[in-house]
Amino acid sequence: MSETTMNLTLRVWRQKNAQSAGTFVEYEAKNISVDMSFLEMLDVVNEELTARGEDPIAFDHDCREGICGMCSLTINGKAHGPLEATTTCQLHMRSFKNGDAITVEPWRAKPFPVIKDLVTDRSAFDRIIQVGGFVSVSTGGAPDGNALPIPKTDADAAMDAAQCIGCGACVAACKNASAMLFVAAKVGHLGLLPQGQTERDRRVLHMVAQMDEEGFGNCTNIGSCSAVCPKEIGQDFISRLNRDFLKASLRAK
């Protein structure tokens, strides 16, 4: 075995569909390049499974550039794997050692039911966005938007929140399966900008209500959500969400 390749043992969650009971199945991943991404390693395993006439491992992916939020895997018990601020698709095999045993699971949260193997249904996030994660006022073109005076601190904070890719790692890591960090990021980046003020109260009330309706748990400020967030979105946005929600609730009475 050269220093550029490794052999691994994978324990992968296999589940035929949402109604079936799942189980871990062990696979050998041999001659894996240290320069492969985690998803490329799974591609190699799937090619071997397909060649043997076996069902390949189903997993979500799209851009493979850390932007789309599709690569939702729990690796050795941690959402997105061992590295901080790193999505699964940007995690490289050099982060592991030759001979390692790696356990790969889907997100574990009731609002994210398993569809097949490592693929979960995260449409609950879509429904939260649909009830308030938008602006309906005319914001003009880019020159018009750039002409609006916005304090740099607010603009920077809005950009920090807007980095959320909706991957759901925060939910998977939270012992309560809370979606507070996701909702806080979506409420926060619009609430910090003048274009988002018209619907500010409506937005936070509707998005929090939808979050509760979807069955996400309560936030108890453990901090695991921020710890696994690949975009390092901080818990200060949760504090901002709580303040906005309280103010909007009082004004709605």
ZADO-1210 file (C-alpha; in nm, 4 decimals, padded with zeros to 6 digits):
<atoms>
<atom x="00.0000" y="00.0000" z="00.0000" code="MET" pos="1"/>
<atom x="00.1528" y="00.3303" z="-00.1099" code="SER" pos="2"/>
<atom x="00.1314" y="00.6555" z="00.0832" code="GLU" pos="3"/>
<atom x="-00.1092" y="00.7911" z="-00.1790" code="THR" pos="4"/>
<atom x="-00.3709" y="00.5162" z="-00.1491" code="THR" pos="5"/>
<atom x="-00.5516" y="00.3467" z="00.1370" code="MET" pos="6"/>
<atom x="-00.7834" y="00.0601" z="00.2195" code="ASN" pos="7"/>
<atom x="-01.0911" y="00.1317" z="00.4290" code="LEU" pos="8"/>
<atom x="-01.3828" y="-00.0518" z="00.5845" code="THR" pos="9"/>
<atom x="-01.7174" y="00.1228" z="00.5403" code="LEU" pos="10"/>
<atom x="-02.0241" y="00.0612" z="00.7550" code="ARG" pos="11"/>
<atom x="-02.3019" y="00.2144" z="00.5469" code="VAL" pos="12"/>
<atom x="-02.6682" y="00.2531" z="00.6374" code="TRP" pos="13"/>
<atom x="-02.8795" y="00.0723" z="00.3776" code="ARG" pos="14"/>
<atom x="-03.2550" y="00.1221" z="00.3688" code="GLN" pos="15"/>
<atom x="-03.4679" y="00.0231" z="00.0706" code="LYS" pos="16"/>
<atom x="-03.7334" y="00.2889" z="00.1220" code="ASN" pos="17"/>
<atom x="-03.9077" y="00.4966" z="00.3866" code="ALA" pos="18"/>
<atom x="-04.1260" y="00.2042" z="00.4932" code="GLN" pos="19"/>
<atom x="-03.8451" y="-00.0508" z="00.5255" code="SER" pos="20"/>
<atom x="-03.6269" y="-00.1160" z="00.8267" code="ALA" pos="21"/>
<atom x="-03.2679" y="-00.0174" z="00.7659" code="GLY" pos="22"/>
<atom x="-02.9412" y="-00.1768" z="00.8724" code="THR" pos="23"/>
<atom x="-02.5674" y="-00.1249" z="00.8458" code="PHE" pos="24"/>
<atom x="-02.3854" y="-00.3130" z="00.5711" code="VAL" pos="25"/>
<atom x="-02.0072" y="-00.3463" z="00.5601" code="GLU" pos="26"/>
<atom x="-01.8055" y="-00.2797" z="00.2456" code="TYR" pos="27"/>
<atom x="-01.4350" y="-00.2805" z="00.1659" code="GLU" pos="28"/>
<atom x="-01.3054" y="00.0284" z="-00.0131" code="ALA" pos="29"/>
<atom x="-00.9643" y="-00.0604" z="-00.1591" code="LYS" pos="30"/>
<atom x="-00.6923" y="00.1432" z="-00.3281" code="ASN" pos="31"/>
<atom x="-00.8637" y="00.4719" z="-00.2511" code="ILE" pos="32"/>
<atom x="-00.6589" y="00.7771" z="-00.3455" code="SER" pos="33"/>
<atom x="-00.5918" y="01.0195" z="-00.0607" code="VAL" pos="34"/>
<atom x="-00.6765" y="01.3017" z="-00.3017" code="ASP" pos="35"/>
<atom x="-01.0323" y="01.1782" z="-00.3624" code="MET" pos="36"/>
<atom x="-01.3231" y="01.3555" z="-00.2025" code="SER" pos="37"/>
<atom x="-01.5505" y="01.1507" z="00.0217" code="PHE" pos="38"/>
<atom x="-01.8164" y="01.1403" z="-00.2486" code="LEU" pos="39"/>
<atom x="-01.5629" y="01.0307" z="-00.5101" code="GLU" pos="40"/>
<atom x="-01.4713" y="00.7444" z="-00.2783" code="MET" pos="41"/>
<atom x="-01.8384" y="00.6459" z="-00.2622" code="LEU" pos="42"/>
<atom x="-01.8504" y="00.6668" z="-00.6429" code="ASP" pos="43"/>
<atom x="-01.5699" y="00.4087" z="-00.6617" code="VAL" pos="44"/>
<atom x="-01.7527" y="00.1790" z="-00.4188" code="VAL" pos="45"/>
<atom x="-02.0731" y="00.2169" z="-00.6211" code="ASN" pos="46"/>
<atom x="-01.8933" y="00.1315" z="-00.9457" code="GLU" pos="47"/>
<atom x="-01.7747" y="-00.1926" z="-00.7878" code="GLU" pos="48"/>
<atom x="-02.1223" y="-00.2701" z="-00.6542" code="LEU" pos="49"/>
<atom x="-02.2764" y="-00.2053" z="-00.9962" code="THR" pos="50"/>
<atom x="-02.0163" y="-00.4272" z="-01.1645" code="ALA" pos="51"/>
<atom x="-02.1179" y="-00.7080" z="-00.9275" code="ARG" pos="52"/>
<atom x="-02.4855" y="-00.6547" z="-01.0064" code="GLY" pos="53"/>
<atom x="-02.5626" y="-00.5111" z="-00.6621" code="GLU" pos="54"/>
<atom x="-02.7690" y="-00.2036" z="-00.5802" code="ASP" pos="55"/>
<atom x="-02.5401" y="00.1019" z="-00.5467" code="PRO" pos="56"/>
<atom x="-02.5499" y="00.3163" z="-00.2339" code="ILE" pos="57"/>
<atom x="-02.7951" y="00.6042" z="-00.2748" code="ALA" pos="58"/>
<atom x="-02.6677" y="00.9404" z="-00.1537" code="PHE" pos="59"/>
<atom x="-02.7475" y="01.3061" z="-00.2286" code="ASP" pos="60"/>
<atom x="-02.5096" y="01.5251" z="-00.4282" code="HIS" pos="61"/>
<atom x="-02.5152" y="01.8030" z="-00.6848" code="ASP" pos="62"/>
<atom x="-02.2535" y="02.0770" z="-00.7179" code="CYS" pos="63"/>
<atom x="-01.9749" y="01.9038" z="-00.5223" code="ARG" pos="64"/>
<atom x="-01.8328" y="02.2496" z="-00.4554" code="GLU" pos="65"/>
<atom x="-01.9685" y="02.3095" z="-00.1049" code="GLY" pos="66"/>
<atom x="-02.2453" y="02.5382" z="-00.2291" code="ILE" pos="67"/>
<atom x="-02.5696" y="02.3459" z="-00.2835" code="CYS" pos="68"/>
<atom x="-02.6058" y="02.1756" z="00.0567" code="GLY" pos="69"/>
<atom x="-02.7065" y="01.8387" z="-00.0877" code="MET" pos="70"/>
<atom x="-02.4213" y="01.6261" z="00.0549" code="CYS" pos="71"/>
<atom x="-02.5976" y="01.5378" z="00.3782" code="SER" pos="72"/>
<atom x="-02.3980" y="01.2569" z="00.5384" code="LEU" pos="73"/>
<atom x="-02.3160" y="01.1770" z="00.8989" code="THR" pos="74"/>
<atom x="-01.9613" y="01.0403" z="00.9067" code="ILE" pos="75"/>
<atom x="-01.8408" y="00.8655" z="01.2219" code="ASN" pos="76"/>
<atom x="-02.1184" y="01.0330" z="01.4154" code="GLY" pos="77"/>
<atom x="-02.0519" y="01.3889" z="01.2969" code="LYS" pos="78"/>
<atom x="-02.2506" y="01.5798" z="01.0371" code="ALA" pos="79"/>
<atom x="-02.0306" y="01.6318" z="00.7269" code="HIS" pos="80"/>
<atom x="-01.7397" y="01.4494" z="00.8897" code="GLY" pos="81"/>
<atom x="-01.4377" y="01.5318" z="01.1073" code="PRO" pos="82"/>
<atom x="-01.3291" y="01.8679" z="00.9639" code="LEU" pos="83"/>
<atom x="-01.4777" y="02.2010" z="01.0692" code="GLU" pos="84"/>
<atom x="-01.6311" y="02.4351" z="00.8111" code="ALA" pos="85"/>
<atom x="-01.6236" y="02.1585" z="00.5498" code="THR" pos="86"/>
<atom x="-01.9080" y="01.9979" z="00.3554" code="THR" pos="87"/>
<atom x="-01.8988" y="01.6255" z="00.2823" code="THR" pos="88"/>
<atom x="-01.8218" y="01.6866" z="-00.0848" code="CYS" pos="89"/>
<atom x="-01.5191" y="01.8988" z="00.0109" code="GLN" pos="90"/>
<atom x="-01.3915" y="01.6434" z="00.2641" code="LEU" pos="91"/>
<atom x="-01.0907" y="01.4596" z="00.1234" code="HIS" pos="92"/>
<atom x="-00.9778" y="01.1096" z="00.2076" code="MET" pos="93"/>
<atom x="-00.6447" y="01.2372" z="00.3380" code="ARG" pos="94"/>
<atom x="-00.8431" y="01.3252" z="00.6502" code="SER" pos="95"/>
<atom x="-00.8547" y="00.9508" z="00.7253" code="PHE" pos="96"/>
<atom x="-00.5883" y="00.6870" z="00.7777" code="LYS" pos="97"/>
<atom x="-00.5202" y="00.3596" z="00.6002" code="ASN" pos="98"/>
<atom x="-00.7211" y="00.0832" z="00.7642" code="GLY" pos="99"/>
<atom x="-00.9800" y="00.3132" z="00.9184" code="ASP" pos="100"/>
<atom x="-01.3354" y="00.1919" z="00.9731" code="ALA" pos="101"/>
<atom x="-01.5821" y="00.4648" z="00.8708" code="ILE" pos="102"/>
<atom x="-01.9512" y="00.4662" z="00.9611" code="THR" pos="103"/>
<atom x="-02.1747" y="00.6520" z="00.7160" code="VAL" pos="104"/>
<atom x="-02.5344" y="00.7395" z="00.8033" code="GLU" pos="105"/>
<atom x="-02.8110" y="00.9725" z="00.6824" code="PRO" pos="106"/>
<atom x="-02.9272" y="01.2726" z="00.8838" code="TRP" pos="107"/>
<atom x="-03.1096" y="01.1399" z="01.1904" code="ARG" pos="108"/>
<atom x="-03.4125" y="01.3623" z="01.2487" code="ALA" pos="109"/>
<atom x="-03.7861" y="01.2922" z="01.2386" code="LYS" pos="110"/>
<atom x="-03.8580" y="01.5919" z="01.0097" code="PRO" pos="111"/>
<atom x="-03.5995" y="01.4471" z="00.7656" code="PHE" pos="112"/>
<atom x="-03.7396" y="01.0972" z="00.6893" code="PRO" pos="113"/>
<atom x="-03.5130" y="00.8585" z="00.5034" code="VAL" pos="114"/>
<atom x="-03.6070" y="00.8089" z="00.1378" code="ILE" pos="115"/>
<atom x="-03.3427" y="00.5486" z="00.0593" code="LYS" pos="116"/>
<atom x="-03.0058" y="00.4587" z="00.2125" code="ASP" pos="117"/>
<atom x="-02.8333" y="00.7915" z="00.2836" code="LEU" pos="118"/>
<atom x="-03.0946" y="01.0136" z="00.1146" code="VAL" pos="119"/>
<atom x="-03.3392" y="01.2033" z="00.3342" code="THR" pos="120"/>
<atom x="-03.6417" y="01.4181" z="00.2523" code="ASP" pos="121"/>
<atom x="-03.5516" y="01.7745" z="00.3537" code="ARG" pos="122"/>
<atom x="-03.8520" y="01.9400" z="00.1926" code="SER" pos="123"/>
<atom x="-03.9479" y="02.0693" z="00.5387" code="ALA" pos="124"/>
<atom x="-03.6824" y="02.3358" z="00.4858" code="PHE" pos="125"/>
<atom x="-03.8415" y="02.4283" z="00.1536" code="ASP" pos="126"/>
<atom x="-04.1792" y="02.4787" z="00.3178" code="ARG" pos="127"/>
<atom x="-04.0247" y="02.7037" z="00.5835" code="ILE" pos="128"/>
<atom x="-03.8721" y="02.9185" z="00.3092" code="ILE" pos="129"/>
<atom x="-04.2003" y="02.9279" z="00.1164" code="GLN" pos="130"/>
<atom x="-04.3911" y="03.0903" z="00.4042" code="VAL" pos="131"/>
<atom x="-04.1506" y="03.3781" z="00.4576" code="GLY" pos="132"/>
<atom x="-03.7958" y="03.3469" z="00.3312" code="GLY" pos="133"/>
<atom x="-03.8357" y="03.6031" z="00.0552" code="PHE" pos="134"/>
<atom x="-03.9075" y="03.9693" z="-00.0196" code="VAL" pos="135"/>
<atom x="-04.2042" y="04.0661" z="-00.2366" code="SER" pos="136"/>
<atom x="-04.1240" y="04.4351" z="-00.2766" code="VAL" pos="137"/>
<atom x="-03.9533" y="04.5687" z="-00.5862" code="SER" pos="138"/>
<atom x="-03.5840" y="04.6038" z="-00.5083" code="THR" pos="139"/>
<atom x="-03.4781" y="04.7416" z="-00.8469" code="GLY" pos="140"/>
<atom x="-03.1672" y="04.6425" z="-01.0332" code="GLY" pos="141"/>
<atom x="-02.8162" y="04.6030" z="-00.8972" code="ALA" pos="142"/>
<atom x="-02.7276" y="04.9738" z="-00.9333" code="PRO" pos="143"/>
<atom x="-03.0418" y="05.0670" z="-00.7386" code="ASP" pos="144"/>
<atom x="-02.9614" y="04.8197" z="-00.4656" code="GLY" pos="145"/>
<atom x="-02.6045" y="04.9422" z="-00.4385" code="ASN" pos="146"/>
<atom x="-02.7316" y="05.2988" z="-00.3927" code="ALA" pos="147"/>
<atom x="-02.9106" y="05.2092" z="-00.0690" code="LEU" pos="148"/>
<atom x="-02.7084" y="05.3193" z="00.2350" code="PRO" pos="149"/>
<atom x="-02.6426" y="05.0131" z="00.4533" code="ILE" pos="150"/>
<atom x="-02.3983" y="05.0161" z="00.7456" code="PRO" pos="151"/>
<atom x="-02.1036" y="04.7884" z="00.6735" code="LYS" pos="152"/>
<atom x="-02.1583" y="04.5961" z="00.9955" code="THR" pos="153"/>
<atom x="-02.5140" y="04.5128" z="00.8876" code="ASP" pos="154"/>
<atom x="-02.4079" y="04.4242" z="00.5346" code="ALA" pos="155"/>
<atom x="-02.1332" y="04.1956" z="00.6664" code="ASP" pos="156"/>
<atom x="-02.3691" y="04.0255" z="00.9111" code="ALA" pos="157"/>
<atom x="-02.6302" y="03.9783" z="00.6383" code="ALA" pos="158"/>
<atom x="-02.3697" y="03.8152" z="00.4137" code="MET" pos="159"/>
<atom x="-02.2619" y="03.5878" z="00.6987" code="ASP" pos="160"/>
<atom x="-02.6201" y="03.4667" z="00.7443" code="ALA" pos="161"/>
<atom x="-02.6833" y="03.4407" z="00.3701" code="ALA" pos="162"/>
<atom x="-02.4042" y="03.1834" z="00.3453" code="GLN" pos="163"/>
<atom x="-02.6430" y="02.9201" z="00.4842" code="CYS" pos="164"/>
<atom x="-02.6780" y="02.6461" z="00.2226" code="ILE" pos="165"/>
<atom x="-02.9708" y="02.4710" z="00.3910" code="GLY" pos="166"/>
<atom x="-02.7873" y="02.1400" z="00.4240" code="CYS" pos="167"/>
<atom x="-02.9558" y="02.0489" z="00.7533" code="GLY" pos="168"/>
<atom x="-02.6379" y="01.9630" z="00.9436" code="ALA" pos="169"/>
<atom x="-02.7589" y="02.1851" z="01.2284" code="CYS" pos="170"/>
<atom x="-03.0710" y="01.9703" z="01.2645" code="VAL" pos="171"/>
<atom x="-02.8775" y="01.6440" z="01.2414" code="ALA" pos="172"/>
<atom x="-02.6318" y="01.7518" z="01.5111" code="ALA" pos="173"/>
<atom x="-02.8901" y="01.8900" z="01.7545" code="CYS" pos="174"/>
<atom x="-03.0128" y="01.6486" z="02.0211" code="LYS" pos="175"/>
<atom x="-03.3578" y="01.8069" z="01.9807" code="ASN" pos="176"/>
<atom x="-03.3468" y="01.8163" z="01.5985" code="ALA" pos="177"/>
<atom x="-03.3962" y="02.1918" z="01.6178" code="SER" pos="178"/>
<atom x="-03.3973" y="02.4008" z="01.2998" code="ALA" pos="179"/>
<atom x="-03.3368" y="02.7284" z="01.4825" code="MET" pos="180"/>
<atom x="-02.9986" y="02.8007" z="01.3231" code="LEU" pos="181"/>
<atom x="-03.1363" y="02.7494" z="00.9728" code="PHE" pos="182"/>
<atom x="-03.4422" y="02.9660" z="01.0372" code="VAL" pos="183"/>
<atom x="-03.2332" y="03.2271" z="01.2172" code="ALA" pos="184"/>
<atom x="-02.9970" y="03.2547" z="00.9218" code="ALA" pos="185"/>
<atom x="-03.2816" y="03.2950" z="00.6715" code="LYS" pos="186"/>
<atom x="-03.4678" y="03.5453" z="00.8883" code="VAL" pos="187"/>
<atom x="-03.1488" y="03.7272" z="00.9814" code="GLY" pos="188"/>
<atom x="-03.0019" y="03.7984" z="00.6426" code="HIS" pos="189"/>
<atom x="-03.3271" y="03.9538" z="00.5176" code="LEU" pos="190"/>
<atom x="-03.4042" y="04.1321" z="00.8442" code="GLY" pos="191"/>
<atom x="-03.0679" y="04.3075" z="00.8415" code="LEU" pos="192"/>
<atom x="-03.1282" y="04.4713" z="00.5041" code="LEU" pos="193"/>
<atom x="-03.3675" y="04.7586" z="00.4202" code="PRO" pos="194"/>
<atom x="-03.5290" y="04.5526" z="00.1433" code="GLN" pos="195"/>
<atom x="-03.6471" y="04.3028" z="00.4035" code="GLY" pos="196"/>
<atom x="-03.8133" y="04.5417" z="00.6476" code="GLN" pos="197"/>
<atom x="-04.1600" y="04.5504" z="00.4896" code="THR" pos="198"/>
<atom x="-04.2314" y="04.1870" z="00.5767" code="GLU" pos="199"/>
<atom x="-04.0029" y="04.1553" z="00.8771" code="ARG" pos="200"/>
<atom x="-04.2717" y="04.0744" z="01.1363" code="ASP" pos="201"/>
<atom x="-04.4723" y="03.8524" z="00.9031" code="ARG" pos="202"/>
<atom x="-04.1576" y="03.6658" z="00.8028" code="ARG" pos="203"/>
<atom x="-04.0403" y="03.5685" z="01.1478" code="VAL" pos="204"/>
<atom x="-04.3880" y="03.4758" z="01.2737" code="LEU" pos="205"/>
<atom x="-04.4699" y="03.2584" z="00.9743" code="HIS" pos="206"/>
<atom x="-04.1316" y="03.0875" z="00.9499" code="MET" pos="207"/>
<atom x="-04.1212" y="03.0001" z="01.3202" code="VAL" pos="208"/>
<atom x="-04.4792" y="02.8711" z="01.3043" code="ALA" pos="209"/>
<atom x="-04.3945" y="02.6538" z="01.0042" code="GLN" pos="210"/>
<atom x="-04.0812" y="02.5265" z="01.1764" code="MET" pos="211"/>
<atom x="-04.2940" y="02.4123" z="01.4699" code="ASP" pos="212"/>
<atom x="-04.5535" y="02.2595" z="01.2387" code="GLU" pos="213"/>
<atom x="-04.2846" y="02.0538" z="01.0650" code="GLU" pos="214"/>
<atom x="-04.1949" y="01.8912" z="01.3964" code="GLY" pos="215"/>
<atom x="-03.8501" y="02.0347" z="01.4620" code="PHE" pos="216"/>
<atom x="-03.7494" y="02.0415" z="01.8279" code="GLY" pos="217"/>
<atom x="-03.6806" y="02.3331" z="02.0587" code="ASN" pos="218"/>
<atom x="-03.3456" y="02.5078" z="02.0802" code="CYS" pos="219"/>
<atom x="-03.1674" y="02.4585" z="02.4142" code="THR" pos="220"/>
<atom x="-02.8509" y="02.6493" z="02.3190" code="ASN" pos="221"/>
<atom x="-02.6157" y="02.3510" z="02.3286" code="ILE" pos="222"/>
<atom x="-02.4213" y="02.4929" z="02.0347" code="GLY" pos="223"/>
<atom x="-02.3801" y="02.1717" z="01.8368" code="SER" pos="224"/>
<atom x="-02.5559" y="02.3369" z="01.5408" code="CYS" pos="225"/>
<atom x="-02.2899" y="02.6037" z="01.4979" code="SER" pos="226"/>
<atom x="-02.0127" y="02.3524" z="01.5641" code="ALA" pos="227"/>
<atom x="-02.1035" y="02.1452" z="01.2572" code="VAL" pos="228"/>
<atom x="-02.2265" y="02.4253" z="01.0296" code="CYS" pos="229"/>
<atom x="-02.0052" y="02.4132" z="00.7189" code="PRO" pos="230"/>
<atom x="-02.0474" y="02.7894" z="00.6782" code="LYS" pos="231"/>
<atom x="-01.9727" y="02.8671" z="01.0465" code="GLU" pos="232"/>
<atom x="-02.2975" y="03.0534" z="01.1098" code="ILE" pos="233"/>
<atom x="-02.2966" y="03.1623" z="01.4729" code="GLY" pos="234"/>
<atom x="-02.5560" y="03.1355" z="01.7468" code="GLN" pos="235"/>
<atom x="-02.5823" y="03.5135" z="01.7635" code="ASP" pos="236"/>
<atom x="-02.8327" y="03.4804" z="01.4792" code="PHE" pos="237"/>
<atom x="-03.0500" y="03.2635" z="01.7034" code="ILE" pos="238"/>
<atom x="-03.0466" y="03.5438" z="01.9613" code="SER" pos="239"/>
<atom x="-03.1488" y="03.7882" z="01.6888" code="ARG" pos="240"/>
<atom x="-03.4309" y="03.5538" z="01.5808" code="LEU" pos="241"/>
<atom x="-03.5619" y="03.5322" z="01.9363" code="ASN" pos="242"/>
<atom x="-03.5650" y="03.9124" z="01.9695" code="ARG" pos="243"/>
<atom x="-03.7370" y="03.9571" z="01.6341" code="ASP" pos="244"/>
<atom x="-03.9960" y="03.6932" z="01.7209" code="PHE" pos="245"/>
<atom x="-04.0732" y="03.8525" z="02.0574" code="LEU" pos="246"/>
<atom x="-04.1127" y="04.2004" z="01.9087" code="LYS" pos="247"/>
<atom x="-04.3285" y="04.0732" z="01.6219" code="ALA" pos="248"/>
<atom x="-04.5477" y="03.8759" z="01.8620" code="SER" pos="249"/>
<atom x="-04.6063" y="04.1819" z="02.0803" code="LEU" pos="250"/>
<atom x="-04.6877" y="04.4024" z="01.7809" code="ARG" pos="251"/>
<atom x="-04.9308" y="04.1398" z="01.6484" code="ALA" pos="252"/>
<atom x="-05.1462" y="04.1579" z="01.9624" code="LYS" pos="253"/>
</atoms>
